[in-house]
Amino acid sequence: MENFSLLLERSFVELVDKRADARGWKKGEFAKMVWPEAPAKAAAAKWSAMRGKATNTGKPQGVLVSDAERMAEILGEDLTYLLAVAKENARQQAL
């Protein structure tokens, strides 16, 4: 089950990344919208670590529920809907 949880998280990040790209937002621009309180470079590094691998662990950074809600809000979408789509995508990948 833990493996599916990680797959769900990765699917969510991929989905959000694609939807931000579809709106024409650059990676750093989207990150700054999600974490406006952080310096631009720190926000970009955080988003990069979620999409790829964190430099200190070599694994993708996890996504907090509060961050996921902010991402959904910025995209103008409902978090539960995004999670449902990500869950279905994860199920397809798990087959």
VEXVO-963317 format. One line per field, with one value per residue: residue number from 1; residue in one letter; x, y, z of N, C-alpha, C, O in turn. Coordinates in steps of 0.1 Angstrom, whole numbers. Example, Ala and Ser with C-alpha at 12.3 -4.5 7.8 and 13.67 -1.06 7.14 Angstrom:
num [1, 2]
residu [a, s]
n_east [132, 128]
n_north [-57, -22]
n_up [78, 71]
ca_east [123, 137]
ca_north [-45, -11]
ca_up [78, 71]
c_east [132, 129]
c_north [-33, 0]
c_up [78, 79]
o_east [142, 134]
o_north [-33, 11]
o_up [85, 80]
END
This chain:
num [1, 2, 3, 4, 5, 6, 7, 8, 9, 10, 11, 12, 13, 14, 15, 16, 17, 18, 19, 20, 21, 22, 23, 24, 25, 26, 27, 28, 29, 30, 31, 32, 33, 34, 35, 36, 37, 38, 39, 40, 41, 42, 43, 44, 45, 46, 47, 48, 49, 50, 51, 52, 53, 54, 55, 56, 57, 58, 59, 60, 61, 62, 63, 64, 65, 66, 67, 68, 69, 70, 71, 72, 73, 74, 75, 76, 77, 78, 79, 80, 81, 82, 83, 84, 85, 86, 87, 88, 89, 90, 91, 92, 93, 94, 95]
residu [m, e, n, f, s, l, l, l, e, r, s, f, v, e, l, v, d, k, r, a, d, a, r, g, w, k, k, g, e, f, a, k, m, v, w, p, e, a, p, a, k, a, a, a, a, k, w, s, a, m, r, g, k, a, t, n, t, g, k, p, q, g, v, l, v, s, d, a, e, r, m, a, e, i, l, g, e, d, l, t, y, l, l, a, v, a, k, e, n, a, r, q, q, a, l]
n_east [8, 20, 36, 17, 8, 29, 31, 6, 11, 32, 18, 0, 17, 28, 4, -4, 18, 16, -8, -2, 17, 1, -13, 6, 25, 57, 80, 93, 77, 52, 58, 64, 39, 27, 42, 43, 54, 80, 114, 120, 139, 140, 114, 112, 132, 120, 97, 110, 123, 101, 92, 113, 142, 152, 181, 195, 185, 181, 157, 123, 108, 83, 47, 30, -3, -13, 2, -6, -33, -30, -18, -39, -58, -45, -45, -72, -89, -106, -93, -100, -109, -86, -71, -86, -84, -56, -54, -67, -50, -27, -36, -38, -11, -1, -10]
n_north [-12, 12, 17, 23, 47, 64, 64, 76, 102, 110, 110, 130, 152, 152, 157, 182, 197, 194, 208, 233, 240, 239, 262, 280, 288, 293, 271, 283, 305, 295, 282, 304, 315, 295, 295, 322, 336, 328, 333, 337, 319, 299, 289, 280, 260, 242, 234, 222, 201, 186, 177, 164, 152, 156, 173, 166, 141, 125, 116, 123, 152, 151, 160, 183, 185, 210, 224, 211, 220, 247, 247, 236, 256, 278, 268, 270, 249, 221, 205, 179, 169, 170, 151, 128, 124, 121, 98, 79, 80, 69, 44, 33, 33, 15, -9]
n_up [0, 7, -15, -34, -24, -27, -54, -60, -50, -67, -91, -86, -85, -111, -125, -116, -124, -152, -157, -148, -167, -190, -187, -193, -175, -162, -145, -122, -119, -113, -89, -73, -70, -55, -32, -20, 2, 4, -7, -42, -54, -35, -35, -61, -59, -41, -55, -77, -63, -56, -80, -91, -78, -45, -34, -11, -3, -26, -34, -45, -31, -6, -7, 11, 25, 28, 9, -14, -15, -19, -44, -60, -56, -69, -95, -99, -94, -78, -50, -42, -66, -83, -69, -72, -100, -101, -86, -102, -124, -112, -106, -131, -139, -121, -130]
ca_east [0, 29, 41, 7, 7, 40, 27, -4, 18, 40, 8, -5, 27, 28, -9, -3, 28, 11, -19, 4, 24, -9, -17, 17, 33, 70, 82, 96, 65, 42, 64, 63, 25, 23, 48, 46, 62, 94, 122, 117, 148, 137, 101, 116, 139, 110, 89, 119, 125, 89, 90, 125, 148, 159, 196, 200, 180, 181, 143, 114, 102, 68, 38, 21, -17, -15, 8, -15, -45, -26, -16, -53, -64, -39, -50, -86, -95, -108, -82, -105, -110, -73, -67, -93, -77, -43, -56, -70, -37, -18, -41, -34, 3, 1, -14]
ca_north [0, 24, 20, 30, 60, 72, 65, 86, 115, 113, 112, 143, 162, 153, 163, 197, 203, 195, 218, 246, 242, 242, 276, 289, 293, 287, 264, 292, 314, 287, 280, 317, 317, 286, 299, 337, 340, 323, 339, 331, 308, 288, 284, 272, 248, 233, 228, 213, 189, 178, 172, 155, 146, 166, 172, 160, 127, 118, 112, 134, 157, 149, 171, 185, 187, 225, 228, 206, 228, 260, 244, 235, 270, 286, 263, 272, 236, 216, 196, 165, 165, 167, 139, 117, 122, 115, 84, 71, 79, 60, 30, 29, 31, 3, -22]
ca_up [0, 7, -28, -41, -18, -33, -68, -60, -48, -79, -101, -83, -88, -125, -130, -113, -133, -166, -157, -147, -180, -199, -185, -198, -164, -161, -133, -111, -118, -106, -75, -65, -67, -45, -19, -21, 13, 2, -18, -55, -56, -25, -39, -73, -55, -35, -66, -84, -55, -56, -94, -94, -66, -36, -35, 1, -2, -38, -36, -46, -18, -4, -9, 22, 21, 26, -4, -25, -15, -25, -59, -66, -56, -79, -107, -100, -94, -65, -46, -43, -80, -87, -62, -79, -113, -98, -81, -114, -132, -104, -107, -145, -139, -113, -137]
c_east [9, 34, 30, 5, 17, 36, 16, 2, 25, 30, 2, 4, 28, 15, -8, 7, 23, 0, -13, 11, 13, -14, -6, 26, 46, 71, 84, 84, 54, 46, 62, 48, 21, 29, 53, 55, 76, 101, 120, 126, 144, 124, 104, 123, 130, 102, 98, 121, 113, 87, 102, 130, 154, 174, 201, 196, 181, 167, 134, 109, 88, 60, 29, 6, -19, -9, -1, -28, -41, -24, -30, -59, -58, -44, -65, -94, -97, -98, -87, -106, -96, -68, -73, -87, -63, -44, -59, -57, -27, -23, -37, -20, 7, -2, -3]
c_north [13, 27, 27, 45, 69, 74, 76, 100, 119, 117, 126, 154, 164, 160, 178, 204, 204, 206, 232, 250, 246, 256, 286, 294, 285, 281, 274, 302, 307, 285, 292, 319, 307, 290, 313, 342, 337, 331, 331, 318, 296, 282, 275, 259, 238, 226, 218, 200, 180, 171, 162, 148, 157, 163, 164, 145, 119, 113, 124, 139, 155, 162, 172, 188, 202, 230, 223, 215, 242, 258, 243, 248, 278, 281, 265, 259, 231, 205, 181, 160, 161, 154, 127, 114, 116, 101, 75, 69, 69, 46, 25, 25, 18, -10, -28]
c_up [0, -7, -36, -36, -25, -48, -70, -59, -60, -90, -99, -88, -104, -131, -128, -122, -147, -167, -156, -161, -190, -198, -189, -187, -164, -147, -121, -109, -110, -91, -67, -62, -56, -31, -20, -10, 13, -8, -31, -57, -47, -30, -52, -69, -49, -45, -74, -76, -54, -70, -97, -82, -58, -35, -22, 3, -15, -42, -38, -32, -18, -5, 4, 17, 19, 13, -16, -26, -22, -40, -66, -66, -67, -93, -109, -100, -80, -62, -47, -57, -85, -81, -69, -92, -111, -94, -93, -122, -125, -106, -121, -146, -131, -120, -144]
o_east [5, 35, 33, 2, 15, 39, 16, -2, 24, 32, -1, 0, 28, 17, -12, 4, 26, 0, -18, 10, 15, -20, -7, 34, 47, 63, 77, 81, 48, 38, 58, 46, 13, 23, 65, 62, 85, 95, 118, 121, 145, 122, 99, 121, 131, 100, 93, 122, 114, 83, 100, 123, 161, 178, 211, 203, 182, 166, 138, 107, 81, 66, 22, 5, -27, -15, -3, -32, -49, -28, -32, -65, -66, -46, -70, -105, -90, -95, -80, -104, -94, -61, -67, -85, -60, -35, -53, -55, -21, -14, -33, -16, 16, 2, -4]
o_north [23, 39, 36, 54, 81, 85, 84, 110, 131, 126, 133, 164, 175, 168, 186, 214, 215, 214, 241, 261, 255, 262, 298, 303, 273, 284, 272, 306, 313, 287, 292, 325, 311, 289, 316, 352, 343, 336, 318, 308, 285, 269, 264, 248, 226, 214, 207, 189, 168, 159, 152, 140, 167, 151, 157, 138, 106, 105, 135, 131, 155, 173, 163, 193, 206, 239, 231, 218, 247, 266, 249, 252, 285, 290, 263, 259, 236, 196, 172, 148, 151, 146, 116, 102, 107, 93, 64, 58, 61, 37, 13, 16, 11, -21, -39]
o_up [-6, -10, -44, -44, -28, -53, -79, -66, -64, -98, -108, -94, -109, -140, -137, -127, -154, -177, -162, -165, -199, -208, -188, -189, -165, -138, -111, -97, -101, -82, -55, -51, -47, -21, -21, -11, 20, -18, -30, -62, -51, -29, -53, -75, -51, -44, -78, -82, -53, -70, -105, -75, -63, -35, -23, 10, -14, -52, -33, -23, -28, -5, 7, 6, 10, 7, -25, -37, -30, -48, -76, -77, -74, -102, -120, -106, -70, -70, -51, -60, -92, -88, -70, -96, -118, -98, -94, -127, -132, -107, -122, -152, -134, -115, -151]
END
